[in-house]
């Protein structure tokens, strides 16, 4: 899950420098992880269909990285795997904030003058459908954050990264059946929380 030039030793060096007040450490950390985090941000943005047309991936990445840096003032991920899992959490939270803002703009647009009645069409159904879509996706991504760590990791790798379960099993050093069980539990939890099947 890490770039060839980025390992746990380099990670800890960057974080230690950042926690000690070295501003260049943040630049080093971003340069070392930019490609990986950029790819992650693009994939995760695509998984938020209600903001795809309005969110610039670079802005999402920059804002998420600033969130991450604030967390890294006090938290020290033990491995690059932990680091990228933490980064995914912050990207998801940034996208959730954007989704809420987009939802508000849609409501304002839909609440404008309604002259569709002249054509025998009401706006109530499409308005309800759009609002429901926004709510559904926000609930889903919030629910991912609420999953137990092992299940959240599996969902993140499958849903946001596009990994196969056999690849995840290899990464975690476990049997593929273990990953299938974690995935099944996660899907069941998400279905219960969200109220529908999103994965």
N, C-alpha and C positions, 0 to 999 in steps of 0.2 A: 504494500500500500504506500510505499514511499519512493521518492525519486532516488536514482542511483547516487546522486551527490549529497543526499540528505540522510543521515543515520541518527541513531539515538544520541551518540556522543555530541554530534554537531547541534542537535536539537537542544540538549541540556546546556551547552555552551551559550547558545543564543538566548535561551530563557534566563540563565543566570545573569548574563550581561544586561538584559532588559530589566530584570528585577533589581539590579544594582544601579539602574539609572542611565545605562549606556544606550543612547538613542540609536546609534548605528546598529545595535544588535537587532532592533526591529526591522531595519532595512535588510540585514543579512538573512533574517528569518523569512521575510517576504520573498527575497530573491531565490532562496533555496526551495520554497514551497509554491511559488507563483504558478507554475505550470499545473501542478497537481490540484491546487485549490481552484484555479481557473476552470479546469475541466469539471471539477465537482460542482462549482457554482453554476456552470452551464447546464449540466444534467439536472440539478435540483430545480433550477428556474423552469426548465421544460416540464417538470412534474407539478408545477403550479399553473394549470391552464388558464386560470382567471387573470393572471398578470403577465403572461408570456409576451403579449404585444406591447406592454407598457414598461417592463423592467429592463434596464440596461445591465447586462451581466457584469460589466466592469464596475458599475456603481454598487451592485449587490456585493461583489467581491471586496471592494474597498471598505464598505460599511461593515461587512461581516468581519473583516480582518481587524478593524478598529475595536469591535466588540471583543474579539478574541484577545487582542493585546491587553485590554482592560482586565480580562479574566486571568491572563498570564502574569499579572502583577502579583497575584497571591497563590496561584495554582501552578503546579509543576507536573505536567504529564510525564509518566515514567517511560513511555516508548513512543515511537513515531505513530504506531497504531492508535494509541490513546490521543495523541495530538490531532490526528486527522478525524477521529471520532468527535473530539471537542470542536474542531473547526466546522464539521457538518452540523452540529447542534446550533452554532452561531449563524451559519448560513440559513438554516431552516427558520430560525427566529427572525432574521432580517426579512426573509420572504414572507413570513406570517404578518409582520408589521406592514409590509407593502400590500399584501392581500387585503388587509383591513382598510387601508387607505383607498385602494382601488374599489372596494365594495362601496365605500361612502360616495365616491365619485359616480359610480353607476346608479346609485339610488337618486342622486341629485339629477342626473341626466334623465332618468326614467320618470321623475316627478315633474318634468316640464309640462308645458301646455299640451293637452291631448286633443288632437284634431282627427284621430284615427276613426272616431265614431262615424264620421261622414262616409266611411267605406264599409261600415258594418263590422269593424274589428275593434275589440277591446284590448287595452294594454295590460289588463290585470294578469292574464296568464303568462305572457312573456316576462313581465316584471317579476312575478313570483318565481318563475323558473330560473331567471338570472340570479336572484337573491339566494335561492336554494342552492345553486351551484357554488356560489361563493362560500356560503356557510358550510357546505359539505366538505370542500377542500380545506378550509381553515380547520374544521374539526379533525379531519384526517391527519394533517401534519402536526397539529397539537397532540393528537393521540399518540403519534410516533414518539414524541418526547416523553410520554408517560410510561412507555414500555420498560420492563426490566432491562438492565444493561445488555445482557447477552442477546435478548430478542431484538432490542433496538439496533444493535450492531448488524444482525442478520438482515433485518428489514432495510437498514441503510445501504448495505452492500448490494442487496438484490434490487431494491426499488430506485435508489438514487445513483448507484454506481453501475448497475446492469450486470453484476456478477452472477455466475452460475453457482448453484449450491455446492457442487463438487470443488469449485475454486475456493469457496469460503471454508469448506472443511479442511482443505490443504493449508490455507492460511492459519487457521486456528489449531491445526494439528489434532483434529478429532475425526471420528467416523462421519461419513456423509449422512447417516441416519440421525445422528445427533443434530445436525443442521436442519434436517427435514422436520424433526420434532420441535425445534425452536421456532422455525418458520410457521408451522401449523399452530403453535400456541400464540404466536404474535398475531397471525391472521384472525384467530378466534377472538383475541382481546380487542383488536382494532374493530372487528365487526360489531362487538358488543358496545364499544365506546361510541363509534360513529353512527351505528344503526343501519349500516348498509355494507356491501362488499366492495371495497375499493382496490383490493390487490388480488 
